[in-house]
Amino acid sequence: MTSVLYDVPGPRAIARNRILAVITILVVLAAIGFVVYRMLVTGQFTEQKWYVFTFSNVWVGIGKALGNTLAAFALAAVLSLVLGFVLAIGRLSDHAWVRIPVTVITELFRAVPVLVFMMLLYYGLPVIGVKMEPYWAVVLALMVYNGSVLAEVLRAGVESLPRGQKEAGYAIGLRKSGVMRLILFPQAIRAMLPVIVAQLVVTMKDTALGFIITYPELLYYAKQLTSQQGRPILQSAIVIGGIYILMCLILSGIARWVEIRTRHSPKVRGMVADPGPDPRVHEGGTNTELIAMQRGAGKFDGTSTGG
C-alpha cells in the first residue's frame, strides 16, 4: 500500500520504528538522569547554591534585566521587519540600478555576524570620534542582521507565489506597488509566517550577545550573580535560561494565535479558495480578474476587459 508521497510502513517497519523510538527515549532519559546525578553528587541542589535567589533584590535585578532585554528586542524586531520589507522591495525591483546595490547590501549584512556588528558599533565608532550607547549598538546590530535575513525570507515568499497572481493584478490595472501591497506581500507573509517568527525568536536570543559590550540584559546580570556567595553558576544559567525559554514560548504562542486568526478570517478564505468560473466574465475573457479582486485588490463590479 502506498500514499501520494511515501510508502506506508508495513508491520516490520512499524515495529522497527517503535523500537527505535523507545531506544531514543531511553537514551534521552539516561542523559538527563546522568546530568541530574552529577548535579546531586557535586552539591548543585544544596541550599548554599540557591541562597542568592532568596533575596528580593536579586529578583528585582532580574526584572530590570528582563526589561532591558525586552526593550532591545522590541525595537530591534520592529526595525528588522521594516528593513526587511525595504530590502525585499529593492531585491524585487525591475530596475537593475536599484536591485543590484540592494542585493550587495543584503548579502553583506547577512555575512557579518551579529557580535561583530555590535563590537564595531560600540568599540569601533569611538575610534573615529562617534560614541554609541550599548543599547543602540545592540539594537542596530540586531536590526541590520535580522533585517537582511527577513528580506530574503519575504523575497522567497513572493517568488514562490504563482506567476498568475502578479499577472492578474496587472490585468485589472494595478501598478506594481499595488500588486505588491494588495496581492503578493499579504500572501507571502502568511506563507512565511513560521520562518518570520523563528527569526524573531533568534533576534530575542541574540540580545544576550549584548553582555559582551556591557549592555545590562539578562545574561549580563546572570554573570554578575555567578560572583556571589556560593558561586551559583549552574543555578543562574538555569533561572535565566528558563526565562528565555518562557519568552520564546510566549512569542511562538502569539504567532500561532495570529496564524489561526488569519486562517479563519473571511478575507483570507476568499483569497485562498478558488471561486471557479464566474458567469459574469464574458465569453473569451478569463477568471483571473475575479480571483485577483478576491485576493484583496477590490470588489469585482461585473465588467471585464476581455481576453
PyMOL commands that set and color helices and strands:
alter all, ss='L'
color gray80, all
select helices_A, chain A and resi 11-41+47-54+56-91+96-111+114-128+134-159+163-171+176-191+193-213+218-225+233-263+266-272+288-297
alter helices_A, ss='H'
color red, helices_A
deselect
rebuild
show_as cartoon
